């Protein structure tokens, strides 16, 4: 098969998801470089203005400016709510709108552009681990700066408010409250306002297909950590907010009466109690010991976020809720789109259980659905649970084929154990000669998500560190690199070292899941690949070591569910995703304007909780009605495109079959084998009863890679302990410390983790 036909069969994967928009290469006015710069400056200006407004909100100058802004705009149809929304929620929506323009016009799909990115200070800060131990896990320099800024914001705001509160109390005349009660009321109010601003940031990283995450290239598995950190901070502030009021009401002797109060004018207490109770349940069950042991409990209680948000709107009313409504609206957009995508029941091309106990699922996907080797997907199996979704890294490369995507699943809990049971039962029926039932695995998918930039293609020197099933994404990376070199596509890596630790030697057979099992001489001339496997719980090779690499998995179980993976994902077609955002946003604004004109003012609705309900319903209506119409059109477009792809594939298969190209391809592969090529098993070295010594391995690799002139990319996928060890070694190398002596300038190690830790 010729390289051009191989490219036609596999399809050229986009390095960044999108629809191949005109983008950076187009000529005309304005010049692409100028337009790119203008968009970046606009986005940064709007974002920094928004962040500064939040940071300086407690100060008197900011309060004076805000009061002037409200006085100038509150006479509009949208009233005070519109004024607050424009100041604190609209900016993040404007950034999102500009981001859709940016990623559509300038898809960064050129390897040479990404190589230059390695030299930038920002990128080095993202990939330099500052903290490797402690409650936050491995923390990069940029993440550390973000943590410090949030701590400074909370401490600074509360200090400013505390001083202001003492001064304010002294100005009160004769009131029925004691000094302590009044102080508790004011401090509790301030805790609540700071928590509301933190909640605005809380919803930004949890939107899986968010255009903002794509813009700054933060994969969702990293963003989840930020959501966890912000969740702890937000709930701590809200808990202190509620605790201050509970103590004050207890001092007054009217605790139960205040807890049950649902006021028409002012804050409604009972909805606040319900919202806080839902938040506390989510918070407690998300703590790592609980989440790790009782994942189902964590997952189900986290669905209480709907109660948390809706009753918060009841509690504070529309105008206070609009302080954080923008990020919540972006989350609603993402959640509604995920609902549409997850409705499709996906065909399973193959469901099999490998001898080492790992489950492999191969899903059918449309050719237009793009991903890269660092992507992951969420999987639901309805026979096991209607609510549970589990994330898995893809183990296939987009170069392996246009119409399928595979994952490897290690059996670790009850969900995976039941899944393996279904598959092994079907395989046993196949061995006995009986036909296995189809439709016994009803699978639904969300994604793919992950890095926008293919980090594994940005480095000439690459170290992949895996623990156990953490090898899955690296199988995709190896296949991607080998295929790209074979087909002459852009590919930076020239030296690749794989350090893989497993407990038992039977796990080494997972290496056979790589699509590109054979490295031709033309590839081996351009790629130096070294796979070092470490078997930690066996002191010597088993008797059957000679066949350990031959993982003869049982025949896969085919399940026809009716369709391929849906392309309705935020990381998919940029045009349709942008149209969905625009239609939903305009629909929300229109719905709220109509509600104000024909419902609120005409019927004289004044209750705060009622106005909060109207506001939330208008947000939902904007997403579900005009947004839903765009999603329907998007779905029909994807369906038509998938049908066209099937016709094209069928038409292309006829001449290939007539010309006997498949036989020619086999002959070519055989010739390559005789021409000095090697298999992946031949480049693997296995060591027993030991663990990798990262200091020695990294130093030796850096020497081979060119010493001080080399940039080395380090990707790690495994448990937190492994990530910490690798990050510590990267930091040690970069700082140049060895045994208290200053080391000479050496290679720069860029650390990046790929583990999804829920």
N, C-alpha and C positions, 0 to 999 in steps of 0.2 A: 504494500500500500504506500503510495507516495505521501510525502509530508503534507501536501496541501489537502489530500483526502483524509489523512489522519486528523488534521485540524478541523475539517468539516464534520467528521464523526464526533470528535470529542467536544468541539466548540472552544473558541478562545475565551477563557474566563476573564471577566473584568476584575482588575485588581481592586477596584472600588465599585461597589454596587451602583447601579444606575442604568439608564437606558441609552448610554452612549451619546449623550447630548453633545451639541456642537462644541462647546467648551473652548479650551485653551488654545487650540490650534487655529481658530478662525481669525481671518484678517478683517480689518475694517476699523471703524471708529465707534467707541473708544478702543485703543489698543488693549489687548488682553491683560498685559501686565498692569496697566493703569486701572482698568476696571476691577481687577483682582484686589489691588491695593485699596481702592476706594471702598469696596465692599467690606474688606477687613477693618478698615478704619471706622466705618459706620457701625459695624457690629460691636467693636470694642468700645466705641464712644457711648453707645446706648447701654451696653451691659455695665460699664464702669459707672455711668451716671446712676443707673438703677441701684447698683451695689452701694454707691456712696450715699444715696438717699436713705437707704436702710440703715447704714452704719451711723450716719449723723442725725438720724431722726430724733433721738432724745434731746439734742441740743436746742437751745433757745433760737439761734438763727434759723435752723432747719424748721422748727415749729412755726416761726413767723412766716417763713417763705411758704410753708404748706398751708397756713391759714389764708394767706393772700391768694394762693392758687385756688383754694376751695371757694373763696368769696367771688372770684372771677368766673368760675365755671359751674357753680351749683344751681344757677338759674336755667340750665339746659334741661332737656327732656329727661336725662338720666339722673339729675340731681346730685346729691353728695356722693352717692354710690359711684356714679360715673366719674366724678372728680378723683376719688381714691383709686378707682380702677385704672384710669389713665396714668396716674402717677406711679402706682406700684405693681400693676399686673400687665398693662399694655406693653411696657418696655420689653419684657421677656418674649411676648408674642411677636413684637417687631423684630427682635433678634432671630426668632425662629423663621419668620417670613424671609428675611435676608439670607438666612442659612440655606433655605431651599433654592434661592436664586444662585447662591454661591456653588453649592455642590452639583447643581445641574449644569452650570456654565463652565466650571473648572474641575472636572473629575481628575483627581491626581492619580492617573493610571500609567505613569511613566516611571520606570525603575530609576533612571538617572536623576529624576527629581527627588525621589525618595532617598537616594544615596547622599545627596547634598543635605538632606534633613539631618543626617547623623552628626553633622558638624555644628548644628545650631545649639545654642546654650539651653533653650527650652527643652529640646529633645534629650539632651544629656541630663538635665534635672529630672525629667520624667523617668529615666532609666537608671538613676543613681540611688541605691538604697541608703537611706540615712539611719532608719531604725530597723532592726531585724528581730528584736525580741521585745516582748511586752504585750499589752492588751490590744494594740492595733495591728499586730503581726508585722509583716514586711512593709515599710513605708518609704516611698520615694521622696526626693527632695521637694518636689512640687506638692505632693500630698502632705508632707510635714508643714509646709508653708500654709496650706489651707487649714490644717488643724489649728495651728497657732492663731491664724486670723479669726477663726470662729471663737476660740477661747478668749482672745482679746476683746472681741465684740461683746460677748456675754458679760465678761467682767467689767469692761468699760461702761456698758449700758447700765448694769445694775448699780455700779458705784455712782454714776451720774444721777440715776433715779433716786437712790437712797439719800444722797445729799439734798436733792431737790425736795424729797418727801418731808424731811425734817424741817426744811425751811417753809414748806407749804403748810404743815400742821400748825406752825407757830402763828400763822396768819388767820386761822379759823377763830371765830368767836365762840359764843356759847352753843355747844352742840350736845346731843344726848350720848355720843360715843366717848369712851375713854381714850386716852392717848394711845394705848396699846392696840385697841380695836381699830382705831383710825389708821394707825401705821400698818397694821396687817392688811387692811383693805387696799391701801395704796400700793404696798409692796406686792401683794397678790395680783393686783391689776397689771403692774409692770412685768411680773413674771409671765403673765398671759400674753402681753403684747410682744415680748421678745420671742416667746414660743411660737407665736403666729408667724413672725418673720422667718424663724428657723424652719417652720413647716413648709414655707414656700420653697425652700431649697430641698426639703425632704422628698418632694414628689418629682423633682427633676431627674435624678439618677435612676429612678425605678421605672421609667418609661423605656421599655426594651428597644423599641425601634425609633427612639427620639432622634430628631434631626440635630438637636444640640449635641448629643453624644457622638453622632457621626461627624459633626463639624470639627470637634476637637479630638476625634479618634480615641474615645474612651469606650472600650468594649463593655458590654453589659455585665460580665462577670467581675470587672473591676468596679463599675458603678454601683453594684450591689453592696460592696463594702462601704461606700460612701453613704448609701441609704441606711445601712445598719448604724454607722457612727452618728448620723444626723437623727436617726430614730431614737437612739439613747438620749441624745441631747434634748430633743424636742419633748420627749415624754418626761424627762426629769424636770424641765421647766413647767410643763403643764401640771405635773404632780405637785410641785411646789406652789403653783398658782391655786390649785384646788385646796391644798393643805392650809394655806394662809386664810382662805375664806372659812374653811371648816373650823379652824381654831377661833376665828373672830366670832362666828355664829355661836360656838359653844360658850364663849365668854359672855355673850349676850343672853344665853339661855334659850335660844330659839333655833337650835340646830335642825331638827326634823322639819319644822315649818319652812325654813329657808331652802332646805334641800328639795322639798316638794313644790316650791314656788314656780309657777309658769306665767311670768308677767307678760302683759300686752305691750307696755311701753318700757323699754330698758332690757337688760340682759335676762333671759329666761334661765333659771337655775337648774331645773330638772333636766332639760335637754343637755346641759353642760355636764351634769352628773352621768347621764347615759353615755355621752361621748367619751368622757374620761374613763369610765368603766371599760368600754370597748377598747380604748387605747391601752389601758393597763393590762388587759388580757393579751393583747397582741404583743406588748412589750415583754411580759413575763415569759410567755411561751417562745419568744424569739431569742432568749438568752441561750448561749451556746450549749451548755449541758442539757437543757430541755430540748432544744432543737435537734441535737445530735441523737438523743435517745428516743424521743417521741416526735419524729418528723411529721407524722400525720396530724398530731395535735397542733403543732406549729402551723402547718399549712391551712388547716380548717379554720383556726381562730384568726388567721390573717385575713380571711374574707370579711371580717368585721370592719374593715376599712370603710366600707359603705356606710355603716352605722356611725362610725367615727366622724366622717366628713359631713354627712347630712345633718346629724344632730348638733355638730359644731355650728353649722349655718343657722339652725334653729336657736342655738344658744346666744350667738352674737349679732344676728341680723345680717342684712345684705351688705351694708356699707362697711362694717368691720371685716366681714368675710372676704370682701373684695381686695383686701390687702394681700391675700395669698391665693386669689382665684386663678391667676394666670397659669402658674405651674400645675395646679389641679386640673385646669382645662386641657393642658397638654397631655396629662396622664389619661384623662377621659378619652381623648382622641386615640391614643395608643391602645387603650383597653378595648375600645369598640372595634378597632381594626383587628386586633388579636382575636376577638370573638368571632368575627367573620372568617378569618383564616382557619381557626380551629374547628369550624363546623365540617370541613371536608374530611371524609373518611378515606385515608390514603391506602393505595395498593401497596402491598408488601411483596417485592419481587422475590425475596428470600429471607426466611427466618430460620436460623440454624443455631445449634449449640456445639461449640468446639470442644474437643476432648479435654482441654484444660478447664472447662466449666464456664467459659465466657460465651455470652450470647451475641450473635451478630445479626443485625437487622439491616436489610437493604431496601430502601423506599424508592418508589417511583416519583420522579419529579419532572416538571416541564423544563424544556431546554432554556426557556427565558429566565428561569429562577437562578440567579447568580449567587455564588458564595466563594469563599477561599478556604485554604487548608486550615485556617485558624478559627473557622466558624463553629458554632454549636447550635443545637436545636432543642426545643422542648417537646417531649413525647407524652401522650396520654394513651393508655390502653383501657378501653371502657369496660372490658371484662374484669379488670382489676379495680378500677375506681373511676367514677365520673368526674371527680374534682381534682385528683392528683395529677400534676405535671412535673416531670423530672428532666433536668438538663443533661445533655450528653454532647461531648465533642464529636465532630465528624471524624471518621477514620479514612474517608476517601478523599481524593483530590478532585477538583473540578476538571482536571485533565484526564481523569479515568473514564469519563463518559458524560454525555449531556443529559441523560435521562434517568440517572439514579444517584443516590446518596446513601452512604452506609454509616453505621455507628457500631461500636463495640460496648457491651454492657457487662460489667463484672457483678456477680451475684453477691450482694452485701446485706440485703434486708428482705423483709417479707414481700415487698412489691416485686423485686427482681427475682426472688425465689419462685413466686407464683408464675411469673412470665416464663422462666426456664421450664417450669413444670408443664405448661401448655405446649411448648415447643418440643420437649423430649417425648411427651405423649404422642404427638403427631408423628415424630420421627420413628417411634416404636411401631406405630400403625403401618408406616411405610415399609419397615423391614419385614413385617408380618404379611405383607401383600395386600392389606386392606387400604382403601382410599381414605386419606385423612380429610376431615371436614374442612371446608373453606369457610372463611368468615369468623373463625374462632378468635382471631386477634383483630379487634376493631381499633385501629390506630389513628390518632389525629395528631397533627403537628403544628408547632408555632416556630417561626424563624425562617431562614437562618439569621442569627445575630453574630456579633463578634467584631474583630478589628476591621476597620475600613482599609488600613494600610497592611499589605502583606509583609509583616516584619521579617519573616524568614527569607524573603527575597531581597532584603535591603543590605545584607552583609556578605562580604566575601568569605568571612570566617564565622562559623556558626557552631555553637555548642548547645545540644539538646539534652536536658537532664530530666529523666522520667523515673517515677516510682510506680511499679505495678501496672495497673490499667492506665496510668498516666501516659503510657506510650501511644495511646490512640491518636491524639492530634499529630504526633510526630510521624506516625505511619503515613498520614495524609501529606505531611510536609515532605518526607522522603520521596513519595510517589510524585508529588508536584515538581520537585526539583529535577528528578530523573527524566520525567516526561518533557519538561520544558527544554532541557538540554538536548534531548533526542530530536525535538522538533524545531530547534533553533530559535526558541522564543526568549525574550529578555529574562535573564536569571543571573543574579550576582554570586551566589555561593560557589566557592571553589574548594573550600576545606570544611568538612562537616564532621563533628565528633558527637557521637551519641553515647551517653552514660546512662545505663538502664539498670535499676536495682529491682530484683524480684525476690520473693520468698522461696518459691519452688521452681525447679528447672522446667516443669511442664508449661509454665507461663511463657517461656521463651518461644513457644510455637506461634505466639501471636504475630511474630515477624512475618509469617506467611500471609498475613492479611494485606500486606502491601501489594497494590496492583502491579507495580513494576518490580517483579521478582528478579529480573535479570538485568545486569548492567553491561551494556555493549562496550566494546573497546573504544568507540568514539566518545562515549560518556565518561568512561574511566580515565580517559586522557585529560578531560576538563574538570573532573570532580574527584577529589580525594575524600573518600568516605571511610570512617572508622567507627565501628559499633562495638562498644565495650559493655558486656553484660555481666552483672554481679548477682550471683545466687547466694543470698545471705543465710538461709537456713539449711543448707546442704554443704557438707564439707568436701564432698567428692562427686564426680560425675556419676549419674545412674548408669546401669548396664546398657540401657537403650539409648545412650546419649547420641549415638550415630544417627538415630532417626528422630531426634527431638525436634528438629526443624521442620519435619514433614507432618504438618498438622492436617490430617485428613478428616476434615469436618464432614458430618453426615449431610445427606442431600437436604437442601433447604426446603422449607415449607412455603409454598406460594399462597398468598391470601388476596383474593380479589374483593376489594371494598368499593370500587366504582370510580375512583378518580386518582389523579396525581396530587402531589403537594400543591397547595394554593400559593399563588404569587402575591396575595394580598398581605404584604408585610411592609412595615415602615422603611426597611432597608432595601426595598425593591425598586420599582419603577419611580424615578424621581419626579417625572411629570405628574403622574396620577397621585403620588403622595402629596405633592405641593397643591394640586387642585383640591384634594380632600381637606387639607389644612385650611385653604382659603375659603372654601364653601362652608365649612363648619364654623369658622370664626365669624364670617359675615352673617351666617344663619343665627348664631348666638346673639350678635349685636341687634339684628333685626327683630328676633323674638323678644329680647328685653325691651326694645323700643315700643313694640306693639303692646306688650304686657303693661308697661308704664302708662301708655296713652289710653288703652281701652279697658284695662282691668284695675290697676292700682289707683289711678286718679279718678276714674269714673265711679268706682265703688268705694272710694275713700278708704282703701286698705292702709292701716297705720301700724298694726302689730309688727314688732321687729321680727319675731319668729316667722310670721306669715310672709314678710318681705324676703326673708332668707330663703324660704321654700320656693318662692317665685323665681328668685335668682338662680338657684340650683336647677330648677326645672327648665329654665331658659337655656342654661348651659347644656343640659342633656338634649333638649330639643334641637339645638344647633348642630350637635354631633350626630344625632340619630336621623334627622330629616334631610336637610341638604347634604350633610356629610354622608349619610346612608345612600342617597341617590348617586353620589360620585363613586362610592365603593361598589355599588351595583354595576355601574358603567365600567368601572375598572375590572370587575370580575368577568363581565362579558367580553371585554377586550382581551384579557388573559386567556379565556376559554377559546376565543377565535384564533389567537396566536398559537395555542397548543395544538389545535386541529391542523393549522397550516404546517406546523413543524412535523406532525405525524405524516402528512401527505408528502412533504419534502423528503423525509427520511425514507418513506416507502419507495418514492421515485428514484432516490439515489441508490437504493439497495439493488434495483434491477440490473443496471449496467455493471455493477461490481460483481454480481453473481454470474452474469453472462461472461465477463472477462476472466473469471477465475482468480480474482485478486486475493481472496482469502487464502487460497492455496499458495499464491505467490508470497503472501506475507509470512506464512509459516516457513516457507523455504528460506526467506530472508532472515528470519529469526534464527533458524538453524545455522545459517552461514555465519551470523554474528557470533553464535556460541562457539563455533569452531575457529573464529577469528580472534580469539584471545579475550573474550568477555568473561565476566565473573557473576556469580549469583550473590544475593544479599547474604546468604548463610556463609559464604566464603570470606566476607569482610567482617564477620562477627567473631569476637574473642570472648570466651566465657571464663569467668573466674568464680571459684566456689569458696564459701565460708568467709567472705570479706565484703567490705563496703568500699565505694569509691573514695579515694583520697583526693578531694577537690583541689587542694593546694598544688599537689604534684601534677595532677591531670591538667589543670588550667595553665600552669607554668610551662609545661611541655608543649601544649597546644599553641600557646602564645609565641613560643620560640619558633615553631614550625611555620606559624602564620606571618612572621615578619617582624617579631619583636615590638619595638617602640612605635613602629609606623602603623600598627594594625588596630582596627576597630573590630571587636569581637562581640557578636550578638549572643546572648545567653537566654534561652527560653527554658523554663522549668515548669513541669506539670506533675504534681504529687502532693503529699500531705504537708501541712504547715511546717513541720520540723524540717523536711527536705528543702522547702522554699527558704527557710531561715538560714540553713547551712550554706546554700548556694549564694544567697544574697550577702551573707557575711564574707564569703570568699571574694565575691565581686567587689565589695566595698574595700576589702583589705588590699586587693590588687590595685584598685584605682587610687587609693590613698598612698600606696607605695610603702606600707609598713611590713616588715618581716623581722620578728624577733627583736623589736626595739631599734632596728637599724633602718635607715632610709634607703629604700631600694632605688636603683636607677630607673629612669622613665621607661615604662613598659607599655604593653597593649592596654587599651581602654575597653573594659567589659561593660556592656549595656545589659542590665538585668530586666527581665520581663517575665511575669508569671502568667500561666494560662490555666490555672485551676479554678473551677467553679465551686466555691464553698458556700453552700446555703446554711 
